[in-house]
């Protein structure tokens, strides 16, 4: 008895290729989302009298592993960005800037919509 599995093998190749394409495209969506969050945080930080360099100090770092793409957005530590009290206040002052979570919550639905489109495009 002979069994033709060529179509199964072709499907296997297509799924493997789609997986790498999905990872690449999801990474692009996440990268654009991180850029938008960074830009919103920079915009919110403009005009802070005590930290005029704060907007330029807001950046993002990307970490990629086999199973994870992560971005960390915010002021760099140890520089102007160490002025966390501008975001959170302290015992003597109220916060001057919006909590960074607001920028994330603003961008999250957009990121989610584009990620759904990438996944739908593969399925």
N, C-alpha and C positions, 0 to 999 in steps of 0.2 A: 504494500500500500504506500502511495506517495501523497504527501500533503504539501500544497503550495502555500508557503508562509511569506511570500514576498510582500504582500500587502500589509501584513502585520509588521514586518521589518520596516517598511516605508512609514507606517504610522509611528513606530518607535522613533525613527529618525526625525520625523516632523515634530513630535512632542519634545524631544531633546532640544531641537533648535528653537522651538517656541519658548522653552524654559529660559534659555540664555537671553532671548530677545525680551521676554517679560522682565527679567532682572535688570537688563540694561535700561529699558523704558521706564520702569518704576524708579530706578535711580535718577533718571532725568527729571521725572515729575517731582521727586523729593528734593532734588537740587534746586529746582525752580521755586518750590515752596519755601525752602530755607532762605533763598535770595530775597523773596518777597517779605518774609518775616524780618530779615536783617534790615531791609530798606524801610519797613514800617517803624522798627525800633529806632533807626537812625533819624527818621523824620520826627518822631516823638521827642528825641533827645536834643534836637536843634534848639538853640536859644537858652540853654541852661547856663545861667550867669556864672556859676561856680565851677563849671566843667565845660568850657567851650570846645575842648578836644574830644568830648565824649562820643559824638556821632561817628567820627572816623575810627574810634576804637572798637566799635561794634562790628564783629566779624562772625564767620561760622566755620566750624571744622567738620570734616566728613570722615566717618569711619566705615569701612566696608570689610565685611567678612563673607564667608561662603553663605551664611544664612541671614545676614543682617546688613542693612544700610542705615546708618544713624548720622544725624546732624546735631551739633550743639551750637546754638546761636546766642550771642550776647557779647558784652564787653569782655575784653581780655583781662585776665586777672594780673595783679601786680603792676598795672599801669593806671591810666585814668579810670578804666573799668572797675578798679577795686573800690570805687565809690558806690558800693551796693546800697548805702543809705539813701541814695537818690531814688532807688526803686522801692525800698522797704521802710525807709525812715529809721529812726532810733528813739531813744527815750526822750530826746529833746526836740526832735523835728519830725514833721509828717513827711510822707513820701512826696517827691517832686515829680517823678515820672510814673507812668502806668506800669503795673506789673507786666513783665514780659509775656506772661501767660495770655494776656489780651491779644497780642499779635498772633500768637499760635492759634487761639480760638477763632480769630478772624479768618485765618488762612486755611484752617483744617477742612472746612467743607469743600473748598476749591481743590485741595490736594486729593481729598477722597473722591470727588467727582472724576478727576483725571485718572486716578488709579483704577477706578471702576471701568473707565473707558478702555484702558490698556488691557485689563483682564478680559473684558467682553470681546475685545478685538482678537484675542487668542482663542477663546472658546467659540 
